[in-house]
């Protein structure tokens, strides 16, 4: 059985995990950030939904493989992280090597997502192994790093609009590998069982047994329906806003960065607040507010720019702020020896849900003439999450 340290490591170690997670997950939305550059070269505008879904599909496939072969629980987690982030960075750069065609672009994004399965969930496992007494705080900073990493390509493109897309891809790939090297250098390896990993389906039913674990899982699934679809179509939302306010000129990429990056505040602050009030309360409040923000989108696009930006930041804070606390609830209610596998499995199912919401919204927006009311498709997500958390109280 995997041994777990009873006292957390220092803040320097937590910072190393946070920086590695930030660097590794910057690969996630690199394709979205450069999509405006690629579309004229590819001669198509049909990739807006698939450029994200390809990463999600790859991530789903990767998490299934990592789970079924118990890779996070069989090998030292830091090494799994490093090998995975190197492979993800290589796939991210395939766009620069292979012929510039839609199929190859989607293959590059799929491969990137596949190996991100050894980055995001494994980073959470490392935090759960070493920071159990302050896990809510640790998860807050860790998921906050994911949020910042996700938003980084938008910032790079927004600040350096003259940068070629090749430079954006190269920058995030180098950053990702550097983060993996930092993690291996700073963090001690978690002890692992001597027996090799086996192909096992035994962990699947654990997620759905009545109790606090299922409450956290249901909350997480509802949260995922809403989160990535909004992140993927935030540029589209900003385009609709600019059409409503043609006299207001603003940098859409920078605003997209602000809307996503604000989630770091929600994750980090929520982690600190959870130490006093518990993860369930923090997750519930965030789901309530983000759900209300989703419902208010059609009204907010008519608001003045300063008001809309404030709304966007509040939305960004709360739509991501529940994620680390939902992960904390799941992490603290699973056995130590399958924690990595179950975290990876829950993440796999969560990202499968994002495929449905992203592709449905991708179909609905053009079908409705880019009507802002299409974003109401996301409202059922927080409703489901709240039902799960409030129907069966969690222990955290």
Secondary structure, DSSP 8 states (H G I E B T S, - for coil): -----SS---HHHHHHHHHHHHHHHTTTTHHHHHHHHHHHHHT-STTTTHHHHHHHHHHHHHHHHHHHTTHHHHS-HHHHHHHHHHHHHHHHGGGGTS-S-HHHHHHHHHHHHHHHTTTHHHHHHHHHHH-GGGHHHHHHHHHHHHHHHHHHHHHHHHHTTTS-HHHHHHHHHHHHHHHHHHHHHHS------SS------TTGGGGGSTTHHHHHHHHHHHHHHHHHHHHHHHHHHHHHHHHHTTT----HHHHHHHHHHTHHHHHHHHHHHHHHH-HHHHHHHHHHHHHHHHHHHHHHTTS-HHHHHHHHHHHHHHHHHTHHHHHHHHHTTS-GGGHHHHHHHHHHHHHHHHHHHHHHHHHHHHHTTS-GGGGGGGHHHHHHHHHHHHHS----
